[in-house]
Amino acid sequence: MQAPDDFNPNPGEAIELEPGLQRILAPNPSSMTYRGTNTYVIGETDLAVIDPGPALPDHLQAILSAVEPRQKVTHIIVTHSHLDHSPLAAELSQITGAPIYAYGSSAAGRSEVMTRLAAAGMTGGGEGIDLDFQPDLTVAHGDIIKGSDWALEVIHTPGHLGNHIALAWNDACFTADHVMGWASSLVSPPDGDLSDFMASCYRLKERQWRVFHPGHGAPVTDPTARLDWLIAHRQSREAAVLECLAQGPATALSLAQVIYTEIPASLLAAAERNVFAHLIDLVGKNRVSQIGDLEPTSKFQLRK
């Protein structure tokens, strides 16, 4: 899905999306972050800052400038600890005195198979991990984080990263990098886990939502349709992997070269990671088996 051209807010400008909610765009555009990271500020008096973003002085000043004299930052909530979402949290906490809430450190919530891959030396791709991240207070699925005039329900949504959470705010949801309108979420082992990603999509589908506020890009105004698209997109990729494996054993790289015929060479490594994520998921479903140890360079075959 192509990014909408009309989403191009000014970095650093606090934009009111609805009463009690502002969005501030960080000045870190890239192929992974689109226009930049969306930082959200919730509340009228006690404020929650969701995803302070990368450690950029201009963005820190923009967040602080959005706080009026009658207001105070009382909560800092990090949806996940990629370098474009979490590093500024520590400095913002030092200045405001607000504690940092998150699911846990960068290794929290990682599945068993991804833990083994990480221990074997595989590192993640994509936005990069904030290895130093440590919240002051950890939250779990179903927890409620409250301010004087707002409440956020924690929804654990691993898949893009093990410690990824979404935040329900009445019938709106802050979906961070799990659901975005401009692109599908990156799922790159060992940080990303496709089995967890799909389960998290179905978890979000259990409820009726008015709008999703993503970590990058414009609000998603038809959440159900977007979740259906993400699920169907991943199912189509799975079907393509199985179709190729029907021709014989193959590696993630050779499968990516067949499936992703229209991408530039610079994106082939990311495509290979994506295929590897599907292969791990298919192994877990007993539809595919690897030849030898489970590694990025392993050959895979259909299970008979």
N, C-alpha and C positions, 0 to 999 in steps of 0.2 A: 504494500500500500504506500502510495506516495505521500510525502509530507505536504500538508496544506500551506500554500504560499502566503496566506493571510495571517499566519502566526509569526509575528516578528516584533515582539515588544521591546522596549528600550531596556537594556540591562541596568539594574540598579533602581528602576522606578517601581514603587509600591503601587500595585493596581488592585483595586477592590473588585473581587469577583462576585461577592454577595455580602450581605451584612455579616460582620464578624470574621471575614476571610479576605486576606490580601495575598498576592503572589509577587515575589521579587525574583527576577531572572538574574542568574549569575553570569558573568562575562566569560564563559568557558565553552564556546561553541566548538563542535567537532563532529566527525562522522558518527561517533558513539553517543554524543550528548545532544545532537540537533542544535537548537539555538543556544543551549546552555541548561544548567540545572535549575529547576523550579524550587525555590524556597517558599514555604507557606507560613503565614502568621495568622493564628486563630485567636479570637477573643476580643473583648471590649476593654477590660481592665487588666486582669491577669492574662498574659499572652503565652501561647505555646508557639515555638519556632520549630517547624518540621523540616528536617534536612537543611542545616545551615549551608552545606555545600563545600566546595573546595576552599583551601586556605588562601584566599585572595583578599588583600587589605581593602580594596574598593567594595567588595561584596559585604565584608564585615561592616563597613561604614554605612552601606545602604540599609542593612538590617537594623542597625542602631538608630539610623535617622527615621525609620518607620515607626519607632516607639515614641508616642506622645508623652508629655510630662505627667499626665494622669495615669499612664500605663507602666507596667513592669513585666519584663520577661521572667516568668516563673517556671517554665518547662522548656527543655530542649529535647526533641524527639528525633532519633535517627532511624530511618526505615531500614537501612542496611549500610554496611561499611565499605562501599567502594569509594575510591579517591575523589569522585565528583560529588559525593553526598555527605561524608562524615568529617573530614579533617578540621573544618572550621568550628566544629562543636566545642572543642576544648577551649579555644581562645574566647569564644562567646560565653562559655560558662564562667571563665575566670573574670570576665568583665561584669557580667550580670549577676553572678552568684546562683544562677539557675542550674539544677542538676540535669545530667544527661540520661535520658531513658532510651533503652534499646533492648533487643532480644538477647544480645550477648556480644562477645568478642567476634572477630572475623571467622573463627572456626566453629562457632556455635551453630547448631542446627544442621551440620553437614552429615549426610547419610554415610552409612558404613562403607559402601563401595567407594564413595568419593574420598573418604578418610584414608582408605588404603592406597588410592591413586596418589593422593597428596604425600603420604608417607614414603611412597616409592620415588618421589622427586618430581612428579608432574606439577607444573605451576599453571595458574589461570591466565586466560587471555582477557581482552576487553579493556574495561575501564581501569583496572588495577585495584589491588586490595590495600586498605588502610590497616596495615599489620599492627600498628600501635593503638588501634581503637579499643577503648574499654569504657563502657558506660558506668555511671555512678549507680544507677538502679536498673536491674534487669526486669523485663516484662515477659509474660507468657500469653499464649493464645487465650482470649476471653477476658483478659484483664481490662479494667476501665481506668483510664488516666483522666483526672478531673481538674478543671480550673474553676474559678468563681462563676463563670457563665458559659461553660462548654464542657463536653465530655467526649472522649475518644475511646472507642473499643478496639483493642488489639486483635488483629487477625493474622496469624502466622501464615505466611505465603512463601515458603522456600521454593527454590527452582532456579531463579536468577542468581541467588546466593542463599546459603543455608540460614543466615540470620535475618532474612528479609521479612518485613512485616508490612501489612496494609493497615490503615486506620479508618474505622467507620465513624462518620460524623453525621448522625441522624441517617438520612437516606443518601448521603454523599459518601464517597470513599476515596481516600488518598492511597493510590495504588502504586506509587513510586515507579520502579522499573518493571513491575510484573505485567501491567497492562498500560499500553500507551497507544495513542491514535496514529502517530506518524511512522511507527515501525513495530515489528514484532520484537519481543524481548530476547536479549542475548542469553543463550544457555550454553555455557562453555565449561566443561569439566576441567578440574575437579571442583571449581567454585559453583558452577551451574549443574543442576541435576534435572533431566527431563522428566523422569518419573514423578519427582516432587513438583515440578512445574505444572504438569497436567493435573495432578491432584489439587493443587492450589487454584487452578482455573475452575475446577468443579466446585471447590469450596466457595469461591466467590459467586458462582452461579446459583447457589442455594438461596440467595436473597435477591430482593428487588431493589435496584439502585436507580436513583435519579441521574447521577452524574459521577464520573470518575475524574479525579484530579491527579494526573500522572507526574512522574518525576521530570519528564521532559515533554515539551509540546503542549498543545491546547487541551482544554477539557474534553473528555470523551462523553458526548451527550446521549449516546445510545449504548449503555454498558452491556446489555444483553447481547446485542448484535456483535459488539467487538469481541466479547468472550467467545461467542460461537465461531467467529472468524479465526481467532487464535487457535482454538481447538481443531477446527477443520484444516487450518494451515499445517499444523503439526502432524495431523493424520495423513495428509497428502504427502508430506516428506517421508513418513514411515512407509507408506505404500511404495514410494519410489525406491527406497532402500531395499525393501523386500523383493521388488521386481528385479532389481539388479542382482541381488544375491541368488535369485533363481537361476541365473546364468553360471553360477559357480562362486567359490570362495573369493573374498576381496578384502582389501584394507579400507579404512576410512578415507584415506587419500584417493585411492583409485575410484571409490564410489563417488566422492565429491567431484572428481574430474568428469564423471559421466553425468551426474545429476545437475550440477551447476555449470551449465555450458555457456551462460551469457554473462558471467561476472568477470571483472578484470582479474588479472593474475594476482594483484596485491591483496585480494579478498579471499583467495583460495585457502589460506591457512585457517581463516575464521570458518569457512564452509566445512573444512575437514573436521574442526572441533564440533561443529553442529552435527555432522554425520556421526561422529564418535558418540555424542550424547544420545542419539537415536539408537545406536548399536547397543550401548549399555542398557538402555531401557528395554530393548528387545531381548537381551540376554535375561534380564529380570523377569520378563514375561514368558520365558522358556520357548521363544520362537526362533531364537538365534543362539549359536554357541561360538565361542572364540576358540581358535586353535592355539593352544599353549596358554600362557598367562594373559590376563586382561591388561593390555597396554595400548597406547595410541597407535602403535605400528602393527598390532596383531592382525592376523587374517580372521575373518568371520565367515560363517556358513549357516545356511538354514538348518534348523534342527529337524531331524527326521522323525 
